[in-house]
Amino acid sequence: MQLADLVNRTSEWLKSTGPNSDIVISSRIRLARNLDKVPFPHWANKKQSENVLLSVEEAVAKTAELKNTTTFRLMDLDSIDKQFLIERHMMSLELAQKSDHKAVVIDEEETIAIMINEEDHIRMQVMQSGLNLFEAWNIINKIDSALSKELSFAFLADLGYLTACPTNAGTGMRGSVMLHLPALVMTNQINRVLAAIAKLSFNTRGLYGEGTQAHGNFFQVSNQVSLGHSEEEIIENINGLIRQIVEQENQARQALLSENRLLLEDRVNRSFALLKSAHIISSQETIDLLSMVRLGCDLEMIKNIGRKTLNELFILIQPAHLQKIENKKLSSNERDFKRAELIRKKLAI
């Protein structure tokens, strides 16, 4: 598999086939693991880091659950390739910072991704469409069990899995759910909801996770601590919270329909019209407009376009994707032109 092959594919988690996929874009389970008796990546020397990379690559090659994966060493990728993988949620900004002795393993459906030598020696993740954390957990648990037969992980009976950041110790698990919450934003309820989430010891981040702001009414909610809880308990807690948020978003949508339907229809249709007619458009404006169109699709105000197409567009209009599609570097102005061209083509009815 080549990176170029991914440009024209829809990631499995974007297909809008999972539970509550009108509001819940995706669910992700991530596990942090470190090799026993080897310093964490930030403290390891070059030889130790290279040995970790070789050991994990060898273990991946022996693992049946990972037979349909490809390993990309970051030294072999240029800046656009790295940004492309970040935009597809296959690797983090942190992994891209330095390329030495680092790699990412990706399966053909982009359900599975394993980062090597990020903050921890191994950061593996499984993503699923909709509210589907338990399915993601079932998949990643099998991968983790298989890798543990090939690698010795750092583990203490009283602390669980040892991680570079103490908040990840224990299960080493982070569950996160990406939500689209335009109605809560439009009805000025979002700050109250975010404050309640924080009080319950959950994190809220933007579209691209840690260190990013919420744009396009997208929010990622995840657990803060994994120590002292089983994986199933963590997932149950996240699911319970997400169901409450989904219910509040649905109530806000119904309130908009009953109290401000004309205003809502106007915003949705104006957004759709702008996307279909613009010849120059920035990524930020596109995300905001697509958010309104997606809401209109969910509420059946727009019936000629599917949620899957809109989900794809949120990724395809990003800078690295436009440059991969064109197979060349583009200036900011060129990207704004190509973005508008792509959107008009995708939304042509």
Steps between C-alpha positions, in 0.01 A plus 500: 500500500624849407388823664366617164259204506322650801403825328210344312389270782248571772632412844274244666433732794369771266232289334226600748388141551532474878248571781398865547711598199294814442663651811788263578753504218734237640618307803864428574681278750870568546745292703842616620767235543874509573767235472630365829839628622527755216491877570192689382547660155585847635783350709622227266817543297516445125606136523224419749239675285614314190485168685144579612402579144651178366345290778151640449523469121601135539213434743250664265621281213436186712152605617212347302262779607728748323560309177325763285707791627779712355781658700610850406829623645483874554850549357354390166213752510510866405317776688187469284485122556519550875234768502285276279508224763423750777200626304376143466537451878753221446779666695556786743665838468756387757613201295560730203728737693817294451537215254794303642417141599126552465233324296126455465322176411166531319250243376321523165169615649671758725334342798833413663802724553810434710747780571851394594719721721252778561459596871500128573674222309163386364180698459245275329150610409183357347231729358138413424208690353242639744474420870680167489765495773445138600553379143820706481608349834435144382722555196785675679495253790574216256784699344643586841486135611672385181778761528556412866601150388779651291601793725555538874304804620590708806244399765474502879232312689406799717521767227410319181666601172774760544475807277699818439211713630369386842137570402522219244631240746282208603311370200689740274167555329349819366150481358382795293190589302473767231170688512327749271305740723376794289165538675656527846732768362218688325280497811790623719494188716842366405700677774272355767541153351880533476518618862298198612731268302806650671346456847456130424875471427475466124702695242356693209715580197464609139482315170864387509524413868745624760606861458236587239197727525144403414407603144192422298311410818713185541608390846701199619414370846734258679582360842774674700623215720529127444658394831272311738233415244455205266471554128132405509431748781668780310298424188174479692572839660575661165194343338276625779630855460477493120139377508411799717674741262327339200164541672570867574608562141182333372290714734679815380435399138131452570487836676654669196248331273201601709610851596732623223435278200510780242827636636650150507387422144646832385840428656508146364403601146729803494788276606414245231472770234835652592676164485347420160590837347825617665814515285739589782451376855715438808502176698357672809206650312440167329487309829253748649275486192520120474394478864177683421438291188557180698243618755259571214562149366430348843174698528399410142509862386750387236409166345721477194828429672612231742672536836788283376583752226500785749720305742747437217510868413607599851820303430549558128497880528798502737830646364703180467212313336461766233872478426493120485204517262687745276828312554693822560556774754242778494512850640230612742314683220527198270360276773205733554423483127541121476294450817207691351533305175497168686195598706302610195576166336404295806179694562388516137135393487 
